[in-house]
């Protein structure tokens, strides 16, 4: 494994990766409730928060906006991604090379693999090329590990999520991003299977502040290394507030109650 703790991707060995690759993956639907966040500028501003260790975006956003934020934001370049208009078996196009990511200013790269899809073999081979190129450039690799496709009957099943964590280790990912498997015990199994590959929880769809932070806390208690989150931050009216709470839970080992009390990030419903 690459010595991730010696890179900007982590802080004290832990991570809060802010993700904003949703425009290509989900399209306009993710911005319907917060139309102002279709403008990347305020989300880049949110990425300057001290809790955020890296900001994950696609090439086009990095080209257009990162030069204005390179002194305040660490860039994680997402190398692949496919629109939600694609109707075939899960697959993902490689949209950027490691070399170009480095040229733009990225310190790390991200890559999605849909384990269980008919195209898994091709995606794994593309990941191999990216991973080996990243090694040549001394860049950590974060694998978006999302089991999906005809070979997967239940993508939320803890054993399936744990399998994805193990794939990250076996394929050479330095960090593997996985869905929360439903309990701290299940996350402990995923962390155990990932061994030296660090584990971060996927933020997923927007929930209440408490629900989200409780999953993050359980991940940290299970030995996980942080969270890679998008919608649960930038879909909120006040992204800074939830980032304040994340800083306390991830980096200061605060309880959820303490973080909510200190930041005022209360959320009785997902819409508030």
C-alpha positions in Angstrom: 0.0 0.0 0.0 1.0 3.6 -0.7 1.9 5.5 2.5 -1.4 7.5 2.5 -0.8 9.0 5.9 2.1 11.0 4.4 -0.2 12.7 1.8 -2.7 15.5 1.8 -5.5 12.9 1.4 -5.5 12.3 5.2 -5.3 14.3 8.4 -3.9 12.4 11.4 -4.6 9.3 9.4 -8.3 10.1 8.9 -10.3 11.4 5.9 -13.3 13.6 5.1 -13.5 13.5 1.3 -16.0 15.9 -0.1 -17.4 14.4 -3.4 -19.0 16.5 -6.1 -18.9 14.1 -9.1 -22.7 13.8 -9.0 -23.4 15.9 -12.0 -22.1 13.2 -14.3 -23.4 10.3 -12.3 -26.9 11.5 -11.4 -27.5 14.6 -13.5 -29.7 17.5 -12.7 -31.9 15.5 -10.3 -29.4 16.0 -7.5 -29.7 19.8 -7.7 -33.5 20.0 -7.9 -33.9 20.9 -4.2 -30.8 23.1 -4.0 -30.6 24.6 -7.5 -27.9 27.0 -6.4 -25.5 24.1 -5.8 -25.5 23.3 -9.6 -23.0 26.2 -9.6 -19.7 24.5 -8.5 -18.4 27.7 -7.0 -20.1 27.4 -3.5 -19.2 23.7 -3.3 -15.6 24.5 -4.0 -15.9 27.1 -1.2 -17.3 24.4 1.1 -14.2 22.3 0.3 -12.0 24.9 1.9 -13.5 23.9 5.3 -10.7 22.5 7.6 -12.6 19.2 8.0 -12.3 18.5 4.3 -9.1 16.6 3.5 -9.7 16.2 -0.3 -12.3 17.3 -2.9 -13.3 14.7 -5.5 -14.5 16.0 -8.9 -14.4 15.1 -12.5 -11.9 16.6 -15.0 -14.1 19.4 -16.4 -14.8 20.9 -13.0 -11.2 20.6 -12.1 -10.1 22.4 -15.2 -12.6 25.2 -14.8 -12.5 25.9 -11.1 -9.5 24.3 -9.3 -6.9 26.9 -10.4 -8.8 29.4 -8.2 -8.7 27.1 -5.2 -5.4 25.2 -5.5 -4.0 26.9 -2.4 -6.9 26.0 -0.2 -8.3 22.7 -1.6 -6.6 19.3 -2.1 -7.8 17.8 -5.4 -8.8 14.1 -5.8 -9.5 13.6 -9.5 -12.2 11.1 -10.3 -10.9 9.2 -13.4 -14.1 7.5 -14.5 -17.8 8.0 -14.5 -20.9 7.4 -16.6 -24.2 9.3 -16.9 -27.4 8.1 -15.4 -28.8 8.1 -19.0 -26.8 4.9 -19.7 -29.3 2.0 -19.6 -27.0 -1.0 -20.1 -25.3 -3.2 -17.5 -23.3 -1.0 -15.1 -20.1 0.2 -16.6 -18.1 3.4 -16.4 -16.1 5.3 -18.9 -12.5 6.4 -18.2 -12.6 10.2 -18.7 -9.2 11.2 -17.4 -5.7 9.8 -17.3 -3.5 9.8 -14.1 -1.0 11.8 -16.0 -3.5 14.6 -16.8 -4.8 14.5 -13.3 -1.3 15.2 -12.0 -0.9 17.9 -14.6 -4.0 19.7 -13.4 -2.8 19.5 -9.8 -4.4 16.4 -8.2 -2.6 14.7 -5.4 -4.7 11.5 -5.6 -7.1 9.8 -8.0 -10.4 7.9 -7.6 -11.8 5.1 -9.7 -15.2 3.2 -9.6 -15.5 -0.5 -10.0 -18.9 -2.2 -10.2 -18.1 -5.6 -8.9 -20.7 -8.2 -10.1 -21.5 -6.4 -13.4 -20.9 -8.1 -16.7 -18.2 -5.6 -17.4 -16.3 -6.1 -14.2 -13.3 -7.6 -16.0 -12.8 -4.6 -18.2 -13.2 -2.2 -15.3 -10.7 -4.2 -13.2 -8.2 -4.0 -16.1 -8.7 -0.3 -16.5 -8.2 0.1 -12.7 -5.0 -1.9 -13.0 -3.6 0.6 -15.5 -4.7 3.6 -13.5 -3.3 2.1 -10.2 0.1 1.3 -11.7 0.3 4.7 -13.3 -0.6 6.3 -10.0 2.3 4.4 -8.3 4.7 5.9 -10.9 3.4 9.4 -9.9 3.4 8.8 -6.1 -0.4 9.3 -6.0 -2.8 7.4 -3.7 -5.7 5.6 -5.3 -9.2 5.6 -3.9 -11.5 2.9 -5.2 -15.3 3.6 -5.2 -16.4 0.0 -4.5 -20.0 -0.4 -5.5 -21.2 -4.0 -6.2 -23.9 -3.7 -8.9 -25.2 -5.6 -11.9 -26.5 -9.0 -12.9 -24.2 -10.8 -10.6 -25.5 -8.9 -7.5 -28.8 -9.9 -6.0 -28.6 -7.6 -3.0 -26.1 -4.8 -3.1 -26.8 -3.7 0.5 -26.2 -7.1 2.0 -23.3 -6.8 4.5 -21.4 -9.8 3.0 -21.5 -8.2 -0.5 -20.3 -4.9 0.9 -17.5 -6.7 2.8 -16.5 -8.5 -0.4 -16.1 -5.1 -2.1 -13.8 -3.9 0.8 -11.7 -7.0 0.2 -11.6 -6.3 -3.6 -10.1 -2.9 -2.8 -7.2 -4.5 -0.9 -6.7 -7.3 -3.5 -6.7 -4.9 -6.5 -4.3 -2.4 -4.8 -6.5 0.4 -3.7 -5.0 2.5 -0.9 -8.5 3.6 0.2 -11.8 1.8 -0.5 -15.1 3.7 -0.4 -18.0 1.4 0.6 -21.6 1.7 1.5 -22.5 1.6 5.2 -23.4 -2.1 5.7 -26.1 -1.4 8.3 -24.4 -1.9 11.6 -21.1 -1.3 13.4 -20.5 -5.0 13.6 -20.9 -5.4 9.8 -18.6 -2.5 9.3 -16.0 -4.1 11.6 -16.1 -7.2 9.3 -15.5 -4.9 6.2 -12.6 -3.1 8.0 -11.1 -6.5 8.9 -11.3 -7.7 5.4 -9.7 -4.5 4.0 -6.6 -5.0 6.1 -4.1 -2.4 5.1 -6.4 -0.7 2.6 -8.1 2.1 4.4 -11.9 2.2 4.5 -14.2 5.3 4.2 -17.9 5.2 4.4 -20.0 6.5 1.4 -22.2 9.4 2.5 -25.1 8.2 0.3 -28.4 10.0 -0.1 -29.3 12.9 2.2 -30.6 11.8 5.6 -31.1 13.7 8.9 -28.0 15.1 10.6 -28.3 12.6 13.4 -28.8 9.6 11.1 -25.8 10.5 9.0 -23.5 11.3 11.9 -24.5 8.1 13.7 -23.4 6.0 10.7 -20.2 8.0 10.5 -19.6 7.5 14.2 -20.2 3.7 13.9 -17.8 3.6 11.0 -15.1 5.3 13.1 -15.8 3.0 16.1 -15.5 0.0 13.8 -12.0 1.0 12.8 -12.8 2.9 9.6 -10.8 5.8 8.5 -13.5 8.4 7.6 -16.1 9.3 5.1 -16.5 10.3 1.5 -19.6 12.4 1.4 -21.4 14.6 -1.1 -25.1 15.0 -0.9 -25.2 14.9 2.9 -23.1 18.0 2.9 -23.8 20.2 -0.2 -27.5 19.4 -0.4 -27.9 21.0 3.0 -28.9 24.6 3.5 -25.7 25.1 5.7 -22.9 22.8 4.5 -20.5 24.4 7.0 -22.6 23.3 9.9 -22.5 19.6 9.1 -18.8 19.9 8.2 -18.2 21.4 11.7 -20.0 18.3 13.2 -18.0 15.9 11.0 -14.8 17.5 12.1 -15.7 16.7 15.7 -16.9 13.2 15.1 -14.1 12.1 12.7 -11.1 14.0 14.0 -11.9 14.7 17.6 -13.7 11.5 18.5 -16.8 13.4 19.7 -20.1 11.7 20.3 -22.9 12.4 18.0 -24.8 14.2 20.8 -21.8 16.4 21.5 -21.2 17.3 17.8 -24.9 18.1 17.4 -25.0 20.2 20.5 -21.8 22.1 19.7 -22.6 22.9 16.1 -26.4 23.2 16.3 -26.6 20.7 13.5 -29.9 19.2 14.5 -32.0 17.4 11.9 -35.3 15.8 12.9 -36.2 15.3 9.3 -34.2 14.9 6.1 -35.8 18.0 4.6 -34.7 20.3 7.4 
